Amino acid sequence: MPNKLKKFADFKSFPNCFTYVFEDLESDFKLKGKWNSDFFSNEHPIVLEIGCGYGEYTLGLGRADQSKNFIGIDRKSNRMWTGAGAALKEGLKNIAFLRTNAEFLDRCFAENEISEIWLTFPDPQPQKPRAGKRLTSPRYLEIYRKIIKTGGVIHLKTDSALLFKYTLEICHEQNINVILQTEDVYNYNPENNPQHKHWINTAVSIQTRYEKMFVEKGEKIKYMVFKF
């Protein structure tokens, strides 16, 4: 397995990987508003996974649906190296990875450029003073609101009861429409709603390495879908 320095170098050279960090804030990211035209070369909907880690979910989503483009977002390129390398090896041209902080997303994507967002097992930031750092806090929701299309949905998948409850409370406070919610996604029956069934099937068909550990321990996985 390559060391971190080799992974950093690879990430910089991979054609499906990009970086936008604090030092770049003098101007917006070069692909802002141009992801479809200048990178993906199509007009397919763009889906973000924020906090993608090793890229398992972004990779799984991209493998399963060639009618959409997927971008994994994380602060650590040595983690994303795994998913980015796999996407290149498999010739998946509908997948990209962006090293940046979530607070810079509106510098990287234009208004209405994103169709869907996935938050998969984000850090629940359990200490109360750190609640503002939760990826479903009002601070981040306002950023998502700037870049997502009208009617675009946000998925949250988590093992954290605290984060799940917190997100429901924030949605209620801000009159955000919670379309679907379950505290046990693997035992949830969407009944006869085709859209809910599709979301549930997608949510349970891909597992991150951490999720596999949670499930093996018998922990229930919470899942919700909401939109502005």
N, C-alpha and C positions, 0 to 999 in steps of 0.2 A: 504493500500500500504506500503510495507516495506521501512524503511528509508535507507539512503545511506550506512551506515555501514553494514546493513544486505545484501544489494545488492552486496557490495564489497566482503563480505564473500561468498555469493552464487556463484558469478562469479568465484572465486578461486576454488570452489568445483565442479562446473559444468564440466562434462567430455568433453563438446564441446567448452570449453573456454580456451584461452591461453594468456599469457602475455610475452612481450619482451620489456623492457624499457632500459633507459640509463644505469642503473646499471648493465645490462647484457652484455654490449658491449665487454667484454673480449673475448667472443666467439660467433659464429653464433648461431642462434636459433636451438634448437635440432631437429626440424622437417624440417629444410631447405633441400630441395631435396628429402624429404621422406614423404611429405604430403599424396601422394597416397598410398604408401606401409604401412606406420606406423599409419596413422589415418583413412583415408577413406576406406582402404582395397579394392581399385579398381583402375582402370586406366582411369577413366573418366576425361574429361577436368576440369581444375580448373578455376573458375571465381572469381575475387575479386571485392568487393564493397568497395571503399576507402572513409572514412568519412561516415560510415553507420548509425551513430546516434543510433536510437532505433531499428534498424535492420529490419524495415518494408520491405525494398526493397530486402535485402538478403533473408528474409523469403519468400517473394512472389516469387522470382526467384527459390528458392529451392523447393517450393511447386509445381510450374508449370513444372519443368524439372528435372526429376529424373535421366536423363542421364548425368548430370553434377554435379560437386561439387562446393559449394559456400562458400566463406569465407568473412565475414564482418570485416572491419578494422576500428577502431576508437581509440581515446586516452582515452575515458571515459567509464569505465566498467559499471558504474551505468546506463548509457543509454543502452548499449548492453544487459544488464540483461533482458530487456523486450523481445527482439528477441530470445535470447539464451534460456530463459525459455520456450517460446512458441515452439521452435524447439524440445526441449526435451519432452515436453508434447505431441506433435504430433508425436513423434518418427521419426523425419526427420534426418536420418543419413548422409545426403549429405550436411549438414550445419555446419559450425564452425564459431567462432568469435575470433579475435585476437586483444588484446589491445596493440597497439604500435603506434609510430609516422610514418608518411608516409616516412620520410627520412631514416628509418631503414628497408624498405621493401626488399632491396637487401641483408640484413642480415638474413631475414626470409624465402626468397624463392630463389631457385637456377635459374641459367640461363635456359630459355625455360620451366620453370615449370608452368607458367601461360598462359592460353589460351585467356583470355578476361578480361577486366577491365571496371567497371562502376564507374563513378563519378557523384553522384546524389546530386544536390543542394549543392555543396561545397561553403564555404565562399568565396565570390568574392574579399575580401580584397580590397575594393574600393580606399583606400589611395595609391597614386602612390608609395611611398617609400616601401609599403608592397607587391608590385607586385610579388616579388620573392617568397612570401609565397603562391601564388595561386597554386592550385593543377595541373594546366596546364602550369606552368612556365617551362622554359628550365631545371631548376634544377630538378624538379620532372619527367619531360618527360625522362630525361636521366636515372633515376632510373627505370621507367617503361620499358624502352628499354632493360635494363639488364635482366629483369625477364620474359618478355612476349615472346611467341613463334613467329617465323617468320610468318607474315600474321595475327597475333592476333589483334583484334580490341579493341579500347577504345571508350566507350560511354560517352558523357557529356550531362547531363540533368540539365537545370538551368532556373531560372526566371530572371537572371541578364543579361541585354543587354551588360553591360560592360565586363563581363567575357566571354560571347559568342564571342563578337567582338575580344577581346584580344586573345582568343584561336585560332580563325581563322587566325589572324595575325601571331602568333607564328608558326602555321602549315605552313603558306606560307613561312616564313623566313627560316624554317628548311626543306623545301621540303617534308613535311609530307602529305601523301595522305588523303584528306578529302573525304570520300566516300558518305556521306549523310549529309545534313544540312537543317534545317528549323527553322524559328523563331516562328512557331506556330504548334507544334507537333500534337495537337488535331484536326487540320484542314488540315493536310498534306496528300496528296494522293500519295502513292508510285507507283501508276499506275501498270504496269505489271511486276515489279521486285520482284520476290518471296523473295529474301533475305532482301530487303528493307522493304517489307511488314511484314516480321517476326520481324524485329527490331522495326518497328513502333508499331506493335501490342503489343510487350513486353513492350515498353516504356510507352504506354498509359494504359496498363492493371493493373499497380501497381502504387499506389500513397502513398507518405509519408504524415504524418500529416501536415507538412508545405506546401507541394504541394497542398493539398486540400484547405488550406486557400488561397493560391495564386490564384487557379482556381476560387474559390468562389468570389474573388475580381475582377475577370475578367482579370487577368494578363495572358499574353501569355507565354507559356512554350517553351523555346528553346531547340533544341536537335541536336546533331551532332555525327557522327561516323567517326573515323579516324584510320589510322594505319601507322606504320613506313615503 
